[in-house]
Amino acid sequence: MFYETLIKIYSSPGSTAYIKSLYADFQPYTKSILFEDGFQIDISNRIFCDPDTSIDTEKYIEVENELYKIMDLIKWDGYYEVHLYKLKRQVQS
């Protein structure tokens, strides 16, 4: 893995909710999450990064001026795999 992409972590979609930045391996990824009522979310990307307590499914990630919602977090030995949903409506700073 190559941690060469700067990501910014936010507690909500607004720029005033900035928490911190770190480097991660950002990759395209396709996965669908289907909910009981038939609602479907399509995962578009994922990141691999070092474990960090700032990252959880309540947070948002900005990568290259695009905002994503963290939809799933898989904790492996020594790193996180984080599945991201690209927000259709981007929030302006």
C-alpha positions as MATLAB code, in Angstrom:
seq = 'MFYETLIKIYSSPGSTAYIKSLYADFQPYTKSILFEDGFQIDISNRIFCDPDTSIDTEKYIEVENELYKIMDLIKWDGYYEVHLYKLKRQVQS';
ca = [
       0.000    0.000    0.000;
       1.127    3.489   -0.800;
      -0.013    6.164    1.612;
       0.385    9.030   -0.831;
      -3.060   10.660   -0.877;
      -3.839   13.386    1.647;
      -7.266   12.900    3.226;
      -9.095   15.282    5.540;
     -11.428   13.979    8.236;
     -14.600   15.901    9.207;
     -17.271   15.277   11.838;
     -19.969   16.664    9.491;
     -20.066   17.823    5.849;
     -19.196   21.462    6.641;
     -15.678   22.881    6.525;
     -15.966   24.079   10.141;
     -16.127   20.434   11.280;
     -12.499   19.682   10.325;
     -10.760   17.207   12.646;
      -7.403   16.320   11.103;
      -5.501   15.243    7.979;
      -3.481   12.122    7.260;
      -2.113   10.151    4.324;
      -3.849    7.054    2.962;
      -3.982    4.733   -0.030;
      -7.073    5.886   -2.013;
      -8.507    3.390   -4.530;
     -11.565    2.980   -6.747;
     -13.861    0.256   -5.421;
     -17.330   -1.027   -6.261;
     -19.678   -2.488   -3.679;
     -23.386   -2.074   -2.937;
     -24.999   -1.977    0.471;
     -28.663   -3.009    0.395;
     -30.913   -2.046    3.298;
     -34.065   -3.898    4.423;
     -36.489   -1.479    2.752;
     -34.800   -1.869   -0.639;
     -32.679    1.276   -0.334;
     -29.243    0.800   -1.907;
     -25.978    2.709   -1.421;
     -23.176    2.253   -3.955;
     -19.664    2.415   -2.547;
     -17.358    4.154   -5.046;
     -13.963    4.185   -3.336;
     -12.006    2.881   -0.398;
      -8.953    3.933    1.531;
      -6.359    1.994    3.431;
      -4.708    3.838    6.313;
      -3.020    3.405    9.654;
      -5.426    2.903   12.572;
      -6.683    6.235   13.884;
      -9.357    6.925   16.507;
     -10.636    9.865   14.404;
     -11.958    7.479   11.752;
     -15.382    5.903   12.299;
     -18.698    5.478   10.466;
     -19.979    8.807   11.779;
     -17.293   10.798    9.938;
     -16.735   12.267    6.481;
     -13.575   12.225    4.355;
     -12.435   14.791    1.812;
     -10.149   13.557   -0.964;
      -9.020   15.862   -3.772;
     -11.851   18.348   -3.045;
     -14.535   15.621   -3.139;
     -16.544   14.725   -0.031;
     -17.317   11.128    1.006;
     -19.295    9.539    3.840;
     -17.626    6.661    5.667;
     -20.015    3.732    5.232;
     -17.971    0.825    6.532;
     -14.772    0.388    8.509;
     -12.866   -2.879    8.605;
     -10.119   -3.093   11.191;
      -7.255   -5.364   10.134;
      -4.015   -6.032   11.973;
      -2.057   -2.822   11.519;
      -4.376   -0.923    9.156;
      -7.954    0.132    8.379;
      -9.946   -0.525    5.216;
     -12.549    2.238    4.888;
     -15.413    2.094    2.355;
     -16.585    5.467    1.062;
     -19.779    6.782   -0.515;
     -19.258    9.881   -2.671;
     -21.816   12.514   -1.713;
     -23.964   13.607   -4.608;
     -24.330   17.075   -3.124;
     -20.940   18.483   -2.228;
     -20.741   21.063    0.545;
     -18.958   24.310   -0.240;
     -16.382   25.624    2.212;
];
